[in-house]
Amino acid sequence: MSKILTISIASYNVAAYLRGTLDSLIDPRIMEDLEVLIVNDGSRDETADIAREYEARFPGTFRLIDKENGGYGTTVNASMKEARGRYFKLLDGDDWYRTEGLVKLVGFLRTCEADLVLTKRTEVVDETGEEFPSTARWVSLYGKKYNRMTVDLADLEPFIYGMWVAAYRTSMLREHPFTLPAHQLYTDRLYVCYPLPWIRTVAFLTTEVYRYRIGREEQSVSNASRMKHIDDLENGFDILLDWYRDLPEIPAVNDEFLKLRIARHYNGLLEILIMLPASRANMKKIREIDRKIKEISPALYKVCGQENRMLRSFRRFGYHLYWLRKLKKARNTV
């Protein structure tokens, strides 16, 4: 690979933020080692023009990929095919990196061979600038329990991580290729799960890199957006279950990590289904999803219950507790 790190930037109508995003990646110490793919997903604003501006200023680092609108997953698909970096990392067009953290990451990756490299993220409130550093479990584990920079996955306790903190070895992604669905939200959940069966080593770099903007109502991660796009959540989880069902046999330790990750996605879906107006249809959805999980893997079914006390109660009382839960929520909002 001709570069150390490829950064894929999903860009859809992010002209108001994109210059700040791209500026955060500029440092003379790393420009030759960095490939930044700005994937314009059919934007209707000046996103592409800004990308061309940076491409002209730094032709060896920044590159525009201009494509028809297909949704977040298709921007990742496009950049994975084009990537020339030894490692591959995502960045949303309205977020940014801490420049000094990125410099440290690139320096570390120059000699790294791990399949997965984890770095810290900080949430930043859009309006006030208030910061909330990462409280991810792996951050607290590293240094207390693990004293090596690179650890075999088999020596780690299962933990959750998101796309913001992950850099994957590109050759591993090429050896086990996948395609994310088009025109669907929340495909980053699939992106985190799909490489998990193939990871053997994990490296920890406890410097902050990702700066995640929060507090905007239109964000897809808001509860209002999730309720509006519940079909995307349901379809994405169904795709994930079908993929898991069809997996070949994988090492037990990878399966443990994967089950925990799937269970956490299930928790998020259940939470939104409970927030929706009470209906027999929604109760039926919960029951049918739970039944499908049990049919695919009794072990996964067990882990999902261990991760969610409410789900355990639903199962115990035949899901009729759903109505009591909705009534309790209604009373608490009065």
C-alpha positions as CSV (number, residue, x, y, z in Angstrom):
1,M,0.0,0.0,0.0
2,S,1.3,3.4,-0.9
3,K,-0.1,5.2,2.2
4,I,-0.2,4.5,5.9
5,L,-3.8,5.5,6.6
6,T,-6.8,6.0,4.4
7,I,-9.6,8.2,5.9
8,S,-13.0,7.9,4.3
9,I,-15.2,10.9,4.8
10,A,-18.9,10.4,4.1
11,S,-20.0,13.8,2.8
12,Y,-23.6,14.7,2.1
13,N,-24.6,18.4,2.2
14,V,-21.9,19.1,4.8
15,A,-20.5,22.3,3.2
16,A,-21.1,24.2,6.5
17,Y,-18.7,21.9,8.3
18,L,-16.4,20.3,5.7
19,R,-13.6,22.9,5.8
20,G,-13.2,22.5,9.5
21,T,-13.2,18.7,9.1
22,L,-10.5,18.8,6.4
23,D,-8.4,21.4,8.1
24,S,-8.1,19.1,11.2
25,L,-6.3,16.5,9.0
26,I,-3.6,18.9,7.7
27,D,-0.2,18.6,9.3
28,P,3.1,18.5,7.5
29,R,4.4,15.6,9.6
30,I,1.8,13.2,8.1
31,M,0.7,14.5,4.7
32,E,2.8,12.0,2.7
33,D,1.4,9.1,4.7
34,L,-2.2,10.1,4.6
35,E,-4.9,9.5,2.0
36,V,-8.2,11.3,2.6
37,L,-11.1,10.2,0.4
38,I,-13.9,12.7,0.4
39,V,-16.9,10.8,-0.8
40,N,-19.5,13.2,-2.1
41,D,-22.8,11.3,-1.9
42,G,-24.8,13.4,-4.4
43,S,-24.7,16.6,-2.3
44,R,-26.8,19.6,-3.4
45,D,-24.7,22.2,-1.7
46,E,-21.0,23.2,-2.2
47,T,-19.6,20.0,-0.6
48,A,-18.0,18.9,-3.9
49,D,-16.6,22.3,-4.6
50,I,-14.9,22.4,-1.2
51,A,-13.5,19.0,-1.8
52,R,-12.0,20.0,-5.1
53,E,-10.4,23.0,-3.5
54,Y,-8.5,20.8,-1.0
55,E,-7.8,18.2,-3.7
56,A,-6.1,21.0,-5.7
57,R,-4.1,22.3,-2.7
58,F,-3.0,18.9,-1.5
59,P,-3.2,16.6,-4.5
60,G,-1.1,13.8,-2.9
61,T,-3.4,13.6,0.1
62,F,-7.0,14.7,-0.6
63,R,-9.1,13.0,-3.3
64,L,-12.7,13.6,-4.2
65,I,-14.9,10.6,-5.1
66,D,-18.0,12.0,-6.7
67,K,-21.0,9.7,-6.8
68,E,-24.8,9.6,-7.0
69,N,-26.7,9.6,-3.7
70,G,-26.8,6.1,-2.2
71,G,-26.6,6.7,1.5
72,Y,-23.8,6.3,4.1
73,G,-23.1,2.6,3.4
74,T,-22.3,3.3,-0.2
75,T,-19.7,5.9,0.7
76,V,-17.9,3.3,2.7
77,N,-18.2,0.7,-0.1
78,A,-16.7,3.2,-2.6
79,S,-13.8,4.2,-0.3
80,M,-12.9,0.6,0.7
81,K,-12.4,-0.2,-3.0
82,E,-10.2,2.8,-3.6
83,A,-8.2,2.7,-0.4
84,R,-4.4,2.7,-0.7
85,G,-3.6,3.0,3.0
86,R,-2.4,0.1,5.1
87,Y,-5.1,1.0,7.6
88,F,-8.7,2.3,7.0
89,K,-10.7,4.7,9.2
90,L,-14.0,6.5,8.9
91,L,-14.8,10.2,9.6
92,D,-18.2,11.8,9.1
93,G,-18.2,15.1,7.1
94,D,-19.6,17.1,10.0
95,D,-17.1,15.7,12.6
96,W,-13.4,16.2,12.8
97,Y,-10.2,14.8,14.2
98,R,-7.9,16.2,16.9
99,T,-4.9,16.9,14.8
100,E,-2.2,16.0,17.3
101,G,-4.0,12.7,18.0
102,L,-4.1,11.9,14.3
103,V,-0.3,12.6,14.1
104,K,0.3,10.1,16.9
105,L,-2.0,7.6,15.3
106,V,-0.2,7.7,11.9
107,G,3.1,7.5,13.7
108,F,2.0,4.4,15.5
109,L,0.5,2.8,12.4
110,R,3.9,3.1,10.6
111,T,5.1,0.0,12.5
112,C,1.8,-1.6,13.6
113,E,0.6,-5.0,12.4
114,A,-2.6,-5.4,14.4
115,D,-5.9,-6.1,12.7
116,L,-7.7,-3.5,14.7
117,V,-6.4,-0.3,16.3
118,L,-8.5,1.6,18.8
119,T,-8.2,5.2,19.7
120,K,-10.3,7.5,22.0
121,R,-13.1,9.8,21.0
122,T,-14.6,12.9,22.6
123,E,-18.2,14.1,22.2
124,V,-18.5,17.9,21.6
125,V,-21.8,19.7,22.1
126,D,-22.4,21.7,18.9
127,E,-23.8,24.8,20.5
128,T,-21.7,25.2,23.6
129,G,-18.5,23.4,22.8
130,E,-18.8,21.4,26.0
131,E,-16.7,18.2,25.9
132,F,-17.4,14.7,27.1
133,P,-14.3,12.4,26.9
134,S,-14.8,8.7,26.1
135,T,-15.9,6.4,28.9
136,A,-15.6,3.2,26.8
137,R,-14.9,0.1,28.8
138,W,-11.7,-0.7,26.8
139,V,-10.3,2.6,27.9
140,S,-10.6,1.8,31.6
141,L,-9.3,-1.8,31.0
142,Y,-6.2,-0.7,29.2
143,G,-3.5,0.2,31.6
144,K,-5.2,-1.6,34.5
145,K,-5.4,-5.1,33.1
146,Y,-3.4,-5.0,29.8
147,N,0.1,-3.7,29.8
148,R,1.0,-4.4,26.1
149,M,0.2,-2.1,23.3
150,T,-1.0,-5.0,21.1
151,V,-3.0,-7.8,22.5
152,D,-4.4,-11.0,21.1
153,L,-8.2,-10.9,20.9
154,A,-8.2,-14.2,22.8
155,D,-6.6,-12.5,25.8
156,L,-9.2,-9.7,26.0
157,E,-12.6,-9.6,27.8
158,P,-15.3,-8.8,25.3
159,F,-16.1,-5.1,25.1
160,I,-18.1,-2.7,22.8
161,Y,-16.5,-0.2,20.4
162,G,-18.0,1.9,17.7
163,M,-16.8,3.0,14.2
164,W,-15.5,6.3,15.6
165,V,-12.6,4.6,17.4
166,A,-11.7,1.8,15.0
167,A,-9.0,1.6,12.3
168,Y,-8.9,-1.7,10.4
169,R,-6.0,-3.2,8.6
170,T,-7.0,-2.7,5.0
171,S,-5.7,-6.0,3.8
172,M,-8.0,-7.8,6.3
173,L,-11.0,-5.9,4.8
174,R,-9.9,-7.0,1.4
175,E,-9.4,-10.6,2.4
176,H,-13.0,-10.7,3.8
177,P,-14.9,-8.1,1.7
178,F,-18.4,-7.0,2.4
179,T,-20.9,-4.6,1.0
180,L,-23.1,-2.2,3.1
181,P,-26.7,-1.7,1.9
182,A,-27.7,1.5,0.0
183,H,-30.3,4.1,1.0
184,Q,-30.3,2.9,4.6
185,L,-29.4,4.6,7.9
186,Y,-27.3,3.1,10.7
187,T,-25.1,1.0,8.4
188,D,-22.2,1.9,10.7
189,R,-23.5,-0.9,13.0
190,L,-23.0,-3.4,10.2
191,Y,-19.6,-1.9,9.5
192,V,-18.4,-2.6,13.1
193,C,-19.8,-6.2,13.1
194,Y,-18.7,-7.5,9.7
195,P,-14.9,-7.5,10.4
196,L,-15.2,-9.0,13.9
197,P,-15.0,-12.7,12.9
198,W,-11.6,-12.1,11.3
199,I,-9.8,-10.0,14.0
200,R,-7.0,-11.7,15.8
201,T,-5.0,-8.8,17.3
202,V,-6.0,-5.5,18.8
203,A,-3.8,-2.5,19.4
204,F,-4.7,0.2,21.9
205,L,-3.6,3.8,21.5
206,T,-5.1,5.8,24.3
207,T,-4.9,9.2,22.6
208,E,-8.0,11.1,21.5
209,V,-8.5,11.2,17.7
210,Y,-12.2,11.4,16.9
211,R,-14.2,14.6,17.8
212,Y,-17.9,13.7,17.5
213,R,-20.3,16.5,17.2
214,I,-23.6,16.1,19.2
215,G,-26.7,18.1,20.0
216,R,-28.1,18.7,16.5
217,E,-31.8,17.7,16.2
218,E,-31.3,16.4,12.7
219,Q,-28.7,13.9,13.6
220,S,-29.6,10.3,12.8
221,V,-28.5,9.3,16.3
222,S,-31.2,11.3,18.1
223,N,-34.1,9.4,19.5
224,A,-36.5,11.5,17.4
225,S,-34.6,10.5,14.2
226,R,-34.5,6.9,15.3
227,M,-38.2,6.7,15.8
228,K,-38.8,8.4,12.5
229,H,-36.5,5.9,10.8
230,I,-37.5,2.8,12.8
231,D,-37.8,0.8,9.5
232,D,-34.1,1.3,8.9
233,L,-33.3,0.1,12.4
234,E,-35.4,-3.0,12.0
235,N,-34.1,-3.8,8.5
236,G,-30.5,-3.3,9.5
237,F,-30.9,-5.6,12.4
238,D,-32.6,-8.2,10.3
239,I,-29.7,-8.0,7.8
240,L,-27.3,-8.5,10.7
241,L,-29.1,-11.5,12.0
242,D,-29.2,-13.1,8.6
243,W,-25.5,-12.5,8.1
244,Y,-24.7,-14.0,11.6
245,R,-26.8,-17.1,10.8
246,D,-24.9,-17.7,7.6
247,L,-21.4,-17.2,9.1
248,P,-18.9,-20.1,8.8
249,E,-17.5,-21.4,12.1
250,I,-15.3,-18.8,13.7
251,P,-13.1,-18.8,16.8
252,A,-15.1,-18.8,20.1
253,V,-13.5,-15.6,21.3
254,N,-14.6,-13.7,18.1
255,D,-18.1,-15.1,18.6
256,E,-18.2,-13.8,22.1
257,F,-17.3,-10.3,20.9
258,L,-19.8,-10.5,18.1
259,K,-22.7,-11.7,20.3
260,L,-22.1,-8.8,22.7
261,R,-22.1,-6.4,19.8
262,I,-25.3,-7.8,18.3
263,A,-27.0,-7.8,21.7
264,R,-26.2,-4.1,22.1
265,H,-27.7,-3.3,18.7
266,Y,-30.8,-5.3,19.8
267,N,-31.0,-3.2,23.0
268,G,-31.0,0.0,20.9
269,L,-33.8,-1.3,18.6
270,L,-35.9,-2.4,21.6
271,E,-35.5,1.0,23.2
272,I,-36.9,2.8,20.2
273,L,-39.8,0.3,19.7
274,I,-40.8,1.0,23.3
275,M,-40.7,4.7,22.7
276,L,-43.1,4.4,19.8
277,P,-46.9,4.6,20.4
278,A,-48.3,1.4,22.0
279,S,-49.7,-1.0,19.5
280,R,-50.2,-4.7,19.0
281,A,-48.1,-4.5,15.9
282,N,-45.1,-3.2,17.9
283,M,-45.5,-5.9,20.5
284,K,-45.7,-8.5,17.8
285,K,-42.4,-7.1,16.2
286,I,-40.6,-7.5,19.5
287,R,-41.9,-11.1,19.9
288,E,-41.0,-12.0,16.3
289,I,-37.5,-10.5,16.4
290,D,-36.8,-12.4,19.7
291,R,-38.1,-15.6,18.2
292,K,-35.9,-15.2,15.2
293,I,-32.8,-14.7,17.4
294,K,-33.6,-17.9,19.4
295,E,-34.1,-19.9,16.2
296,I,-30.7,-18.7,14.8
297,S,-28.7,-19.1,18.0
298,P,-29.9,-20.1,21.5
299,A,-26.5,-18.8,22.7
300,L,-27.1,-15.4,21.2
301,Y,-30.6,-15.4,22.6
302,K,-29.1,-15.9,26.0
303,V,-26.6,-13.1,25.7
304,C,-29.3,-10.7,24.5
305,G,-31.3,-11.5,27.7
306,Q,-28.2,-11.1,29.9
307,E,-27.6,-7.6,28.4
308,N,-31.2,-6.4,28.9
309,R,-33.2,-6.7,32.1
310,M,-36.4,-5.5,30.4
311,L,-36.1,-8.1,27.7
312,R,-35.7,-10.8,30.3
313,S,-39.0,-9.6,31.9
314,F,-40.7,-9.6,28.6
315,R,-39.7,-13.1,27.9
316,R,-40.8,-14.3,31.3
317,F,-44.3,-12.8,31.1
318,G,-44.9,-13.6,27.4
319,Y,-44.2,-10.0,26.2
320,H,-47.5,-8.8,27.7
321,L,-45.3,-6.7,30.1
322,Y,-44.9,-4.5,27.1
323,W,-48.3,-2.9,27.9
324,L,-47.4,-2.3,31.5
325,R,-44.1,-0.7,30.4
326,K,-45.9,1.6,28.1
327,L,-48.4,2.6,30.8
328,K,-45.6,3.3,33.2
329,K,-43.8,5.5,30.7
330,A,-47.1,7.4,30.0
331,R,-47.6,8.1,33.7
332,N,-44.0,9.3,34.1
333,T,-44.5,11.9,31.3
334,V,-47.7,13.4,32.8
